[in-house]
Each structure stands twice: as structure tokens, then as C-alpha cells.
């Protein structure tokens, strides 16, 4: 449950304060929740060192939860309120998604069973028709033929009534299944087309990062990227354009860090959330990305296309809403695209 930033902060303080590392938290020793968390993280680090365990994120997380259980309720609540800001609730979301998928599989199974029953009933109707046809060959009188036709009409009417009920039932199940599929789509966080996160996940992470910045006062940045209009217009083939956009997505993933979030915002526009990154570092990251894409030539029918991208950069500000932040960065990206001499454009809250 502990964040990697807690570990790094604790390691830094442990190095700076030497002999003070043996200090432990007592209930009500501090009033600042952030300071409580920092000192508690030091205690966790001390316990790891004492047990000769490497302070990896996994070990730190295990010891963090274990030691926190022995603390007072007020301290657990105090630290828990801070950690909730980083909580993703992946387990709860996975459970709900699993329930929805099981319900969807059950509906699909019902549709398949109904389809099999419909097929059997249609086959039965064909057999009845064949049987009556053979019987008609041996009927000498018109009255007998009429009686046979009346019997056949009765059989077909009964079967038709059954088929109509089954088809109506299948339509209801199909509508339920379509609703479930739509619900699952609304809960997804991945963009299958480009192999990155989707817009829904991006917005949720930006909102979360705004809260974290407001609480911990660190700096994070946002980059928006798309293939330049001139590059896209140089190729008429829609399939080739899609391949170029996918190449941009792949290079974004290649240049990103594990802590960064790469997502498809929509219509070939990508966004990358750079956590714990100030604007100057974000500019350098934009330079590296621009150079990486520019050096990745694209070939179509022996024709070489040099890829160009447009980049908008901004530093996240909790006082701005997520939509305002995205709009400002997208406008900066458009401005950079309109000036081929500029690699990226920086957006500030006043621009």
C-alpha cells in the first residue's frame, strides 16, 4: 500500500539524520499527517535494515502494512487518509468487472442454447413437411388431402408460435448482453488499437495527480503529442496513416518511464503524464521524444517518410481543472504544429 515516493523519502532522511534513525513514532507525537508519514516510513526502513532485508518497494510495502497494524487507531487513520489519495481501488474494480463479465458469459450461453433449440425446431418442421408430403402421395380423395393440409397447418401453427416466443426471448437476452458489453467497455482502461491507456483512465489519473500535488506540493507535468498535419497529409492512404500513428504510440512507450502514464486521448492524440517532473524536465523529455520520432523513418512502397510530431507541454496545477489543463496543452500542441520551426510549445495557466 505504501508508495515508492515514501520509500525514497525515507531513504533520503535516513542518510541525512544518521543517529536519529532509531527514533520511533508514538501515538500523538506529531500533528502534521505528512510528517507522521515521513517518520513512520523511516521506522519501516529501520525495520527492514534491522532484518537484513533489501528495501525494495515490495518489502517496504509488506513491512509498512505490518508495522502500521501495531500503531494506534488515530495514527492508522491519519496515515490512511493520506494513502487514500494514491489508492486506485483496482481490486474492487476488478471484482465488479469480473461479476459483470460472468453475467455476460451467462447471457451468451443462454443465447447459444436458444439458438440450438431454434435450430432443432426448424429441423423438426422440415421433417414434418417431408412426412406430410409423402402422405399426400397416397391420398386418393380431395377430402383426405384437405384433412392432411389442415393437420399440417395446425402443426406448423403450433411450431410457429413456439419459434416466435423463442425469438422474442432471444431478443431480450441479446439486449441484456449488449448492455453488459457496453458497461464493460465503459469500465476499460486500455486502448487496444494503440496499446496504451484510454482517455477514461487518463482523466482519472490526472484528477488523482491534482489531488496528490495539492497535498504533497511536488511537481508533475503533462505532454500531449500527435503526428504533425504536414506528415499526415503527405500520405493519402488511411491505412498508412494509422500505421504512422501507431509508430508514434510505440515510440512514446519506448521513451516513457515506468511511472509515466501514456494514454490515447482520441483521434490520434496521445498524452503522457510525467509524475514528479517539473516543467524543465518535461521540456527535455519533449526534446528527446521529438528527436526519437524524427530519427525513425517510415517507408511506404519504397517511399521514405520522415515522421514529425507536434508537442504541447504544461506543468500540472491543482488550481486548474483537468479539462482546462488538457485544453491548454492541446492548444499549445496545435500552436507548435502551426510553426514547423518549433519542436514543442509550453502552456502556462496565463496562456
Buried (B, 14 or more C-beta within 10 A) or exposed (E): BBBBBBBBBBBEBBEEEEEEBEEEBEEEEBEEBBEBBBBBBBBBBBBBEEEEEEBEBEBBBBBBEEBBEEBEEEBBEBBEEBBEBBEEEEEEEEEEBEEBBEBBEBBBEBBEEBEEBBEEBEEEBEEBEEEBEEBEEEEEEEEEEEEBEEEBEEBBEEBEEBBEEBEEBBEEBBEBBEEBBEBBEEBEBBBEEBEBBBBBBBBBBBEBBBEBBEBBEBBBBBBBBBBBEEBBEBBEEEEBBEEBBBBBBBBBBEBBEEEBBBBBBEEBBBBBBBBBBEBEBBBEBBEEBBEBBEEBEBEBEEEEBEBBBBBBBBBBBBEBEBEEBBEBBBBBBBBBBEEEEEBBBBBEEEE
